[in-house]
């Protein structure tokens, strides 16, 4: 997945992600691995961001990230295995098994766990819109 947009200085920016999805009951989640943010390549050790998502009108993507406070609380309470490096910068790593992460999600208050609204355009710049690339009908044909 590639996200293209404009930063606060109206300069075009982009980010490249590797994404795979996980359905869980009636919700859909995406596991997001950041490949690079603009020209900055991410490290060799993959880390993932878990997000709840919704597709509206077949072409708009709304994303809600896990609340770092709720995840940190789960780690501190011993409900979830992980490491809290810097809570102010949301540097929190879940090291638990997928099964225990699913239990944590299922036993959590979803409104608190995914507290950020996906419809806040100022925060998210969303919704994300699918872009369809037109293709020429035959080789050598130019596009409008």
N, C-alpha and C positions, 0 to 999 in steps of 0.2 A: 504494500500500500504506500502510496506517495501522497503527502499532504503539501499543497502549495498555497501560499497566502502572502500577506503583506505584514511586515512588522510595524512597530509604532512610528517608525520614520518613513513609512510608505515604501520601503525597499522590499522587493520580492524575496521570499524565503521559502525553503522547502525542508521536508524531513522524509526520510525513507524508513519504513517499518516492515518487519516480517510479522505476519499476523496469522494465527490460527484460532478457530472458534471452538467453543465448548457449550453445548446446550445442557442446562441443568433445570429440570422441571419445566416451568413455563418461561424461564428467563434464558437469554442468550448472553454469553460472555465471550470476550476476546482476550487472548493472550498476546500482548504486544511486545515485540523485541525491537528496540530502537537500533537501526543499522547506522544511520548518521543523521545529524541535525545540521542542515546546510552543508558547509564544507568540513565540519568536525566529525570525524569518524569515531565511533564508540569503541570501547575496549574489546579485547578478545574474549573475555568471559561474558557469556550471554546473561542478561538479566531481563526479566519480563515485568510488564505492567499488566495487572488484571483490571479489566473494565467491563461494565455491563453496557450493552448496546441495544439500540432499537433502530430499525430501518423503517422509514415512513415514506409513503407514496412511491415505494420501489426505487427511490434515488437519493434520499436524504438519510444520512447517518448521524445519529445522536449518541454520544459517549458519556458515561459516568465512571469516573475512577474510584477505586477504593478510598475510603477516608483514612488518611495516614494516622489520625488520632485513634480510630477504632482498631486498626491493625496493631498499633503500638500497645494499646490497652490489652488486646488479646495476647500479645507476647508477654507483657508484664504479668498478666494473670496466669500464665502457663497453659492457656487454652490452645495456643498456637506457637510452634517453634519458630524462632527467627532471631534477628539481630537488629538492634536499634543503634545506628551509628550517629545520626544527627537528626533529631526530630524536627528542628526548625527548618531544615532543608529537605524534609521528607526522605531522608536517607535511611529507609527501613527495609530490611530484607527478610522475606519469608523463606525459611529453609525446611519447612515441614513437608510431609508427603502430600500428594494430590488428594488422597482420601481424607486426610485431616483438614486440609484447606476447604474441601467440599463441606465437611461437617461444620466447620467454623462459619461458613457462609450460610448454611441451612439453619443454624442456631442463632443467627444474628438478626437484629432489627434492620431490615433492608433500608429503611429511610435514614438510619444513622450510618450504616456501612457504606452506602453509596449516597452520601449527603450532598454532593455537588450536583446542581441541576444542569442537565445537558442542554437546556434551552436558554441559558444565559449567554447571549451572543457576545457581550463585552468580555466575559471570561474565556469563552471557548472559541469565539469566532465562527461558531457553527450556525446551522448544521453543516456538516461536510456534504458536499454535493458531488455526485458521480459525474464524471466528464466522459462523454462518449466521443472517441476519435473517429472521424469519418474516414472511410477507406475508398480508394479509387476502385471503380468497377473492373478495370483491366490494367495490367502492367504498363507503366509509362504514361498513364492518364494523370493529369494534374488535378489537384483538389481545388475547390473554389476558395 
